[in-house]
Amino acid sequence: MESFDRFQLGGLALICLKNETKSDAERDLRDLISAAGADMKEKARRERLLRHLESADKGTPLELVKYSL
């Protein structure tokens, strides 16, 4: 979680691998959105990732990485 911004392509997949449920991953992303602070560009990127995760039926980590490409 500390270095989420360093993993532009795989960050969402790593969060999903870290958590056991989709709702846990969504909670982590909400925490990361809050942690973005005044960086509006990064905040918007994280919000897009959250919207994608919420709409994904069965977001396997590989599919989530492909979304980031």
C-alpha positions in Angstrom: 0.0 0.0 0.0 2.9 2.4 0.8 4.2 2.2 -2.8 1.0 1.9 -4.8 1.9 4.8 -7.0 5.2 3.1 -8.1 3.2 0.3 -9.7 1.3 2.1 -12.4 0.4 -1.0 -14.4 0.1 -3.6 -11.7 -1.1 -1.7 -8.7 -4.8 -2.8 -9.0 -3.8 -6.4 -9.6 -1.5 -6.3 -6.5 -4.3 -4.9 -4.4 -6.6 -7.7 -5.5 -3.9 -10.3 -4.8 -3.4 -8.8 -1.4 -7.1 -9.1 -0.4 -9.3 -12.1 -0.1 -12.5 -10.3 -1.3 -13.4 -7.7 -3.9 -14.9 -5.6 -1.1 -11.6 -5.6 0.8 -9.8 -4.5 -2.4 -12.4 -1.7 -2.9 -11.9 -0.5 0.7 -8.1 -0.4 0.1 -8.6 1.7 -3.1 -10.9 4.1 -1.2 -8.1 4.5 1.4 -5.6 5.1 -1.4 -7.9 7.7 -2.9 -8.0 9.5 0.4 -4.3 9.3 0.8 -3.7 11.0 -2.6 -4.4 14.3 -0.9 -4.0 17.3 -3.2 -2.6 15.4 -6.1 -5.8 15.6 -8.3 -4.3 13.6 -11.2 -3.4 10.7 -9.0 -6.7 10.9 -7.2 -8.6 10.7 -10.5 -6.5 7.7 -11.6 -7.3 5.8 -8.4 -11.0 6.7 -8.7 -11.0 5.3 -12.3 -9.4 2.1 -11.0 -12.0 1.8 -8.3 -14.9 2.3 -10.8 -13.3 -0.4 -13.0 -13.0 -2.8 -10.1 -16.6 -2.1 -9.0 -17.9 -2.9 -12.5 -15.7 -6.0 -13.1 -17.6 -9.2 -12.8 -14.6 -11.5 -12.0 -11.6 -9.3 -12.2 -8.7 -11.7 -12.3 -5.4 -10.0 -11.6 -4.2 -10.4 -15.2 -7.4 -8.8 -16.6 -6.9 -5.9 -14.2 -3.4 -5.4 -15.4 -4.6 -5.3 -19.0 -7.1 -2.6 -18.0 -4.2 -0.4 -16.8 -2.3 -0.7 -20.2 
